[in-house]
Amino acid sequence: MRCYFSYSAPAAGNYTLSYSTYDYGNNPASGSLTFALGDVVPPVVSLTYPADGASIGTTTSKFNFTMYDTNFTANSTYTNNTCTLYINGTAYGNATSLNSSTTNGSITNNANLTNGTYTWLIACTDGSGNTANSASRTLYVDNSTGPSLTVTAPPSYSYYNRTITVAYTVSSFSFNRTTVNLLNGTSGALLSSTNVSGAGTVSVNLTAPGDYLYNVSVTAYDNLNRNTAVTKINVTAEATAPTLAIIWPNSSVLYAPTNATYNSSVVKLNFTATDAFSVANCSYSTDGNGTWTPAACSNTSMINVSLGSFASGTHTVQVKANDSSGNVRYASATFVVDTAATSTTTVSNSGTVAVAANTTNVALLSNVSNANITANSSVMGDGTAGLNITIPTLSLTTDNLSATLNGTLNATINTTGISYRLEFQTANTTITGPTNWSGALQLPTVKSTTSVSPPSVSGYNSAVLSVVEVGFGSERLNLSSPARLVMAGQGGAQHVGYSRSGGTITPITATCDNDTSAGIGSNNECVIYGNTGGDLVIWTTHFTSFSVFALTPTTSSGNGGSTYNPAPPNVMQPVTTTPTTTPSSNPSTSKTLPTPTYPNSQPSTGQTPPTAPTKPSSSGSTPTQPPTQPSSGSKPTAPAAAPSGSNNFNVEAPAAPAPGGDAFGVVLTIIGLMVVVGLVGAAAYLLLKPEKKGRL
């Protein structure tokens, strides 16, 4: 009889099999069998170090693992477990006699590794010859000191627009990332940070938040966290173009052969180019010819260039300025050349100079001081053509241009209408204007009465009687010391004010303490109505347009209207003065007007406004009356002789009146005064008469 059975041993080793059997007679039989079973289960191997994808910075390293042998039995013959390190398929060392069921092993490679990428694993064999391999891992070996980094842009002290381009090349056996930072160039504060994962040649654009100085830093990291950093400093980002201003030439002067300052044979170009950081280059072109000529320039400095000569006519010069960030600014100016003109009178000596005919410009040479200039009506006509005087001592800054007189200056402008006198009584007065001013001072020039708007005064109609412009057109010129402007024969019952750019007249409300520069006090301007000679005097610390205007009430009272205009709010009421004349011995013959006198220091006269009629008090006092009418036999008195040292100038007399004109004027004056007395009396009667009640 044969018997078969199967048995699974729990592990490899020596076993004894015992058995018993019975026959049909139930007779027993027994026995045993001793045998050995071998190990057929391989160990389990897992890797612990280095991690997959790790980098090492040395040529040798430990490779750690864990081996687990399920059939390991202590003191058995199956205890000789062996593990081997394989790198890229080549054995680099082993570990033997791993006699435990779980073993934490370590193998150090026995040959140096060069820089590069490797694949490694551990293979273990147990005592029964069963072999198992671990999973493989990738290893990077980098024996360098860190990444290699070269930054090609931006260079230090460079200029960009708002976009800064950063270019660099980075290499590493174990590259990790590159960090590009934008920093405040002054404080070093971090403004933005960009991480870039790619190696090789890389370009990154950074956006600057404003016009400023920046630093750019580039740092490359490898997997061992070793880094290489490069910093570029003082990188300027700017999106604003330079400020460009052309000083000369300008359209306010005529370039002529005899003009010492603005000579047509050599036209000068003067301009300033200003930038918050740097002006890189400048160039100019004339008359749109398309050719740009370089002009050496630097930030904030005035650039002087000779443009050469031009034919008669209007010409244009264009200037452009580039900053280092590539921003461009353009500016242009026009100027007029008259190669045949002889319109300049040159003042080369101190003293009195009469302006020649056909003159539009008076050129002061630098050695001239205390000049007195007179332009008669044969030169000035009605005064609308204008006359400029060029001052040689100029000073230009980025904000303004100033001209300083050498000593004092007096200029008399006699027109066929009103005569004017402009006096700089304080020596070495400095006149300051905008940068586009050429230093040419416009002497009093008659303008249309419609060129300005009269002021609006409640209860009054206003009308502009005359306008005279002084200085630089509608631009304001400021004076370091007050100047004196005299309008001959304009000191009657009128008002005066100033305006700018054709705007509304601003009344001058301050009266001068006296007729000197000190009389202006703390005001910018003051006025004297009816000084000796019946003229209007304005002391001012600025030049602009000055206007004479009249105010008349919008409603009338009594019969024939009102003869007294009360002062409107904030407007000084000037005094009505009777112009003094020298009567002829024969009324039928023509007369000659006296020469007005302008003393250097004379208290203003007639500054108190006339008093309006007042209602009498209960005591029965009589109302104040206006100035009484002179007797029929009285005659106007001639003006007193001018005191010694006074500034006299001649006013051209108007055409002689028709025979009998003086007598007719006296009759009109008497009639007018009688009307005044009648109106005042009527007003007093209305104020004093008793009220009647109960009647309509």
Secondary structure in CASP SS format (residue, H / E / C, confidence):
PFRMAT SS
TARGET T0000
AUTHOR 0000-0000-0000
METHOD secondary structure of the structure
MODEL  1
M C 1.00
R C 1.00
C C 1.00
Y C 1.00
F C 1.00
S C 1.00
Y C 1.00
S C 1.00
A C 1.00
P C 1.00
A C 1.00
A C 1.00
G E 1.00
N E 1.00
Y E 1.00
T E 1.00
L E 1.00
S E 1.00
Y E 1.00
S E 1.00
T E 1.00
Y E 1.00
D C 1.00
Y C 1.00
G C 1.00
N C 1.00
N C 1.00
P E 1.00
A E 1.00
S E 1.00
G E 1.00
S E 1.00
L E 1.00
T E 1.00
F E 1.00
A E 1.00
L E 1.00
G C 1.00
D C 1.00
V C 1.00
V C 1.00
P C 1.00
P C 1.00
V E 1.00
V E 1.00
S E 1.00
L E 1.00
T E 1.00
Y E 1.00
P C 1.00
A C 1.00
D C 1.00
G C 1.00
A E 1.00
S E 1.00
I E 1.00
G C 1.00
T C 1.00
T C 1.00
T C 1.00
S C 1.00
K E 1.00
F E 1.00
N E 1.00
F E 1.00
T E 1.00
M E 1.00
Y E 1.00
D C 1.00
T C 1.00
N C 1.00
F C 1.00
T C 1.00
A C 1.00
N C 1.00
S C 1.00
T C 1.00
Y C 1.00
T C 1.00
N C 1.00
N C 1.00
T E 1.00
C E 1.00
T E 1.00
L E 1.00
Y E 1.00
I E 1.00
N C 1.00
G C 1.00
T E 1.00
A E 1.00
Y E 1.00
G E 1.00
N E 1.00
A E 1.00
T C 1.00
S C 1.00
L C 1.00
N C 1.00
S C 1.00
S C 1.00
T E 1.00
T E 1.00
N E 1.00
G E 1.00
S E 1.00
I E 1.00
T E 1.00
N C 1.00
N C 1.00
A C 1.00
N C 1.00
L C 1.00
T C 1.00
N C 1.00
G E 1.00
T E 1.00
Y E 1.00
T E 1.00
W E 1.00
L E 1.00
I E 1.00
A E 1.00
C E 1.00
T E 1.00
D C 1.00
G C 1.00
S C 1.00
G C 1.00
N C 1.00
T E 1.00
A E 1.00
N E 1.00
S C 1.00
A C 1.00
S C 1.00
R E 1.00
T E 1.00
L E 1.00
Y E 1.00
V E 1.00
D C 1.00
N C 1.00
S C 1.00
T C 1.00
G C 1.00
P C 1.00
S E 1.00
L E 1.00
T E 1.00
V E 1.00
T E 1.00
A E 1.00
P C 1.00
P C 1.00
S C 1.00
Y C 1.00
S C 1.00
Y E 1.00
Y E 1.00
N C 1.00
R C 1.00
T E 1.00
I E 1.00
T E 1.00
V E 1.00
A E 1.00
Y E 1.00
T E 1.00
V E 1.00
S E 1.00
S C 1.00
F C 1.00
S C 1.00
F E 1.00
N E 1.00
R E 1.00
T E 1.00
T E 1.00
V E 1.00
N E 1.00
L E 1.00
L E 1.00
N E 1.00
G C 1.00
T C 1.00
S C 1.00
G C 1.00
A C 1.00
L E 1.00
L E 1.00
S E 1.00
S E 1.00
T E 1.00
N E 1.00
V E 1.00
S C 1.00
G C 1.00
A C 1.00
G E 1.00
T E 1.00
V E 1.00
S E 1.00
V E 1.00
N E 1.00
L E 1.00
T E 1.00
A C 1.00
P C 1.00
G C 1.00
D C 1.00
Y E 1.00
L E 1.00
Y E 1.00
N E 1.00
V E 1.00
S E 1.00
V E 1.00
T E 1.00
A E 1.00
Y E 1.00
D E 1.00
N C 1.00
L C 1.00
N C 1.00
R C 1.00
N E 1.00
T E 1.00
A E 1.00
V E 1.00
T E 1.00
K E 1.00
I E 1.00
N E 1.00
V E 1.00
T E 1.00
A E 1.00
E C 1.00
A C 1.00
T C 1.00
A C 1.00
P C 1.00
T E 1.00
L E 1.00
A E 1.00
I E 1.00
I E 1.00
W E 1.00
P C 1.00
N C 1.00
S C 1.00
S C 1.00
V C 1.00
L E 1.00
Y E 1.00
A E 1.00
P C 1.00
T C 1.00
N C 1.00
A C 1.00
T C 1.00
Y C 1.00
N E 1.00
S C 1.00
S C 1.00
V C 1.00
V E 1.00
K E 1.00
L E 1.00
N E 1.00
F E 1.00
T E 1.00
A E 1.00
T E 1.00
D C 1.00
A C 1.00
F C 1.00
S C 1.00
V E 1.00
A E 1.00
N E 1.00
C E 1.00
S E 1.00
Y E 1.00
S E 1.00
T E 1.00
D C 1.00
G C 1.00
N C 1.00
G C 1.00
T C 1.00
W C 1.00
T E 1.00
P E 1.00
A E 1.00
A C 1.00
C C 1.00
S C 1.00
N C 1.00
T C 1.00
S C 1.00
M E 1.00
I E 1.00
N E 1.00
V E 1.00
S E 1.00
L E 1.00
G E 1.00
S C 1.00
F C 1.00
A C 1.00
S C 1.00
G E 1.00
T E 1.00
H E 1.00
T E 1.00
V E 1.00
Q E 1.00
V E 1.00
K E 1.00
A E 1.00
N E 1.00
D E 1.00
S C 1.00
S C 1.00
G C 1.00
N C 1.00
V E 1.00
R E 1.00
Y E 1.00
A E 1.00
S E 1.00
A E 1.00
T E 1.00
F E 1.00
V E 1.00
V E 1.00
D C 1.00
T C 1.00
A C 1.00
A C 1.00
T C 1.00
S C 1.00
T E 1.00
T E 1.00
T E 1.00
V E 1.00
S C 1.00
N C 1.00
S C 1.00
G E 1.00
T E 1.00
V E 1.00
A E 1.00
V C 1.00
A C 1.00
A C 1.00
N C 1.00
T C 1.00
T C 1.00
N E 1.00
V E 1.00
A E 1.00
L E 1.00
L C 1.00
S C 1.00
N C 1.00
V C 1.00
S C 1.00
N C 1.00
A E 1.00
N E 1.00
I E 1.00
T E 1.00
A E 1.00
N C 1.00
S H 1.00
S H 1.00
V H 1.00
M H 1.00
G C 1.00
D C 1.00
G C 1.00
T C 1.00
A C 1.00
G C 1.00
L C 1.00
N E 1.00
I E 1.00
T E 1.00
I C 1.00
P C 1.00
T C 1.00
L E 1.00
S E 1.00
L E 1.00
T C 1.00
T C 1.00
D C 1.00
N C 1.00
L E 1.00
S E 1.00
A E 1.00
T E 1.00
L C 1.00
N C 1.00
G C 1.00
T C 1.00
L E 1.00
N E 1.00
A E 1.00
T E 1.00
I E 1.00
N E 1.00
T C 1.00
T C 1.00
G C 1.00
I C 1.00
S E 1.00
Y E 1.00
R E 1.00
L E 1.00
E E 1.00
F E 1.00
Q C 1.00
T C 1.00
A C 1.00
N C 1.00
T C 1.00
T E 1.00
I E 1.00
T E 1.00
G E 1.00
P C 1.00
T C 1.00
N C 1.00
W C 1.00
S C 1.00
G C 1.00
A E 1.00
L E 1.00
Q E 1.00
L E 1.00
P E 1.00
T E 1.00
V E 1.00
K E 1.00
S C 1.00
T C 1.00
T C 1.00
S C 1.00
V C 1.00
S E 1.00
P C 1.00
P C 1.00
S C 1.00
V C 1.00
S C 1.00
G C 1.00
Y E 1.00
N E 1.00
S E 1.00
A E 1.00
V E 1.00
L E 1.00
S E 1.00
V E 1.00
V E 1.00
E E 1.00
V E 1.00
G E 1.00
F E 1.00
G C 1.00
S C 1.00
E E 1.00
R C 1.00
L E 1.00
N E 1.00
L E 1.00
S E 1.00
S E 1.00
P E 1.00
A E 1.00
R E 1.00
L E 1.00
V E 1.00
M E 1.00
A C 1.00
G C 1.00
Q C 1.00
G C 1.00
G C 1.00
A C 1.00
Q C 1.00
H E 1.00
V E 1.00
G E 1.00
Y E 1.00
S E 1.00
R C 1.00
S C 1.00
G C 1.00
G C 1.00
T E 1.00
I C 1.00
T E 1.00
P E 1.00
I C 1.00
T C 1.00
A C 1.00
T E 1.00
C C 1.00
D C 1.00
N C 1.00
D C 1.00
T C 1.00
S H 1.00
A H 1.00
G H 1.00
I H 1.00
G C 1.00
S C 1.00
N C 1.00
N C 1.00
E E 1.00
C E 1.00
V E 1.00
I E 1.00
Y E 1.00
G C 1.00
N C 1.00
T C 1.00
G C 1.00
G C 1.00
D C 1.00
L E 1.00
V E 1.00
I E 1.00
W E 1.00
T E 1.00
T E 1.00
H E 1.00
F E 1.00
T C 1.00
S E 1.00
F E 1.00
S E 1.00
V E 1.00
F E 1.00
A E 1.00
L E 1.00
T E 1.00
P E 1.00
T C 1.00
T C 1.00
S C 1.00
S C 1.00
G C 1.00
N C 1.00
G C 1.00
G C 1.00
S C 1.00
T C 1.00
Y C 1.00
N C 1.00
P C 1.00
A C 1.00
P C 1.00
P C 1.00
N C 1.00
V C 1.00
M C 1.00
Q C 1.00
P C 1.00
V C 1.00
T C 1.00
T C 1.00
T C 1.00
P C 1.00
T C 1.00
T C 1.00
T C 1.00
P C 1.00
S C 1.00
S C 1.00
N C 1.00
P C 1.00
S C 1.00
T C 1.00
S C 1.00
K C 1.00
T C 1.00
L C 1.00
P C 1.00
T C 1.00
P C 1.00
T E 1.00
Y E 1.00
P C 1.00
N C 1.00
S C 1.00
Q C 1.00
P C 1.00
S C 1.00
T C 1.00
G C 1.00
Q C 1.00
T C 1.00
P C 1.00
P C 1.00
T C 1.00
A C 1.00
P C 1.00
T C 1.00
K C 1.00
P C 1.00
S C 1.00
S C 1.00
S C 1.00
G C 1.00
S C 1.00
T C 1.00
P C 1.00
T C 1.00
Q C 1.00
P C 1.00
P C 1.00
T C 1.00
Q C 1.00
P C 1.00
S C 1.00
S C 1.00
G C 1.00
S C 1.00
K C 1.00
P C 1.00
T C 1.00
A C 1.00
P C 1.00
A C 1.00
A C 1.00
A C 1.00
P C 1.00
S C 1.00
G C 1.00
S C 1.00
N E 1.00
N E 1.00
F C 1.00
N C 1.00
V C 1.00
E C 1.00
A C 1.00
P C 1.00
A C 1.00
A C 1.00
P C 1.00
A C 1.00
P C 1.00
G C 1.00
G H 1.00
D H 1.00
A H 1.00
F H 1.00
G H 1.00
V H 1.00
V H 1.00
L H 1.00
T H 1.00
I H 1.00
I H 1.00
G H 1.00
L H 1.00
M H 1.00
V H 1.00
V H 1.00
V H 1.00
G H 1.00
L H 1.00
V H 1.00
G H 1.00
A H 1.00
A H 1.00
A H 1.00
Y H 1.00
L H 1.00
L H 1.00
L H 1.00
K C 1.00
P C 1.00
E C 1.00
K C 1.00
K C 1.00
G C 1.00
R C 1.00
L C 1.00
END
